């Protein structure tokens, strides 16, 4: 009989393209991943992977098995959700993947409330600059606090359920003496040195596309995904930053914020879970805590929700 964990390993290797990347995703060693795949190969009696340069690719048998693996894993998860729904109790463990920019004002309050309400739930929180929706579909995380920029295509997988939390605009951040707080036209930033995230990140791509739509390519003097670093550069008068409102501590001294007057850049923050026919009490509790924390944001951070 096929082992579900080995099938899950095959799915992750197929998605990641290498044993090393799959091992990192699964929290295993590359040797452990190799052993599971070797055992799966022995189970089916045919090679499932072949070398492909520096990566690996599925053989024809591997592609056939992968299609079945997706359905098998989904069926197992559906069965687990159905039993959990009958029990109607929050489980012992869960994993949340969240954006660093959401920690202070959403994640930390949510986890504190969740711990008080469900003290037996051990929640692991992974902080990453990219929303881990693929990790969600692979089953390596249970809930994702992600983002989607309104002017970029929606790439949310169909197997994922999304619960909107808050609309979060990017604000123009300068040193305290660098403006008067009135709305700033995005095109007026063309002559400024900017501190922006790398273009490979969601936020970096969103800023780059918005600037191009406004008719210019930004002068990216400083490139960093670290919002604290962006704010520090802005406070020092070295750069202008475009930072999500929920990521800015309103009591931070030495900075001034202003909304964009044109070409607004807004992200939707959402909680995502795998789609199942039965609501899972554990992931439901996590999502409920995130939604409650989002509702507690100051009124100016919720005006577009």
C-alpha positions, 0 to 999 in steps of 0.5 A: 500500500502506498504511504501518504507521507511518501506521496507528499514528499513526491509532490513537494519535490515535483513542486520545488524541482530539487531534493534540497529545496523540498527538504527545506520546505518539509523541514527534513534533511536531503538524505531523509527526502532521498530515503522516502523517495527511494522507498516510494520507488520500491513500492511502485517498482519503477523510477519516478524521477530523473536528473535534469541538469541541476534539478530533477524531473518526473518520469512518465511514471512519476507524472502519472503517480503525481496526479493520483498523489494530489487526489489521494492527499486531498482525500486524506485531508478532507477525511481529517477535516471531516473528523475534526469538524465532528469533534469540534475541538481545536487541535494541538498544532498548526503552522502559520506563514505570515509576512514580516510587515504584518507582525506588529499590528496583526500577527502578534496581537492575534497570537496573544489572543489565540494563546489565551483562548486555546492554550493547548494549541502550539502554533508555529509562525514562519515569517517570509517576504513572499506569501506561501500559497504554494506551501499551503497547497502542499500541506507544509503550512496550515494558514497563510497571512498573505497579500495581493496588490489590487493592480496586479493579477490574482494568482491565488490557487483554486484549491485555496480559500481566502478570508479578506482581512484589511485593505492596506495602502502604501504610504509615502514616508519621508523625514519629518521635515520632508513634507507637509503630510498632504497627498503626493502624486506618484509621478512626483517621486520620479526625481527622488531617491527611493528605498524599495523592496527587491523587484522579485518580491510582491511589494517590489513588483507592485511598486515597480508596476505602479511607477511604470503606469505613472510614466516613469522607472523609479530611481532605486537607490536602496533595495531592501525588503526590510521595512525597518531599514526602509523607515530608517533611511527615510527618517535619516533623509536619505530616501523616500520609502513606500511602505504599507500603512499597517507596517508603520508604527504610528508613534515612530518619531522622525518620519512623516507619512502621506497618501498617494494622490494618484495611482494608489498602491493598495494591498489586500491582506488576507488569511488563506487556508486549504479548501475543504468541504468541512470547516477545520476548527484549528485553522478556523481558530487561527483565521478568527484570531487574525480577523479579530486583530485586523478589526482592532486596527485604528480606524484610518487603517481600516477605511478601505476594508 
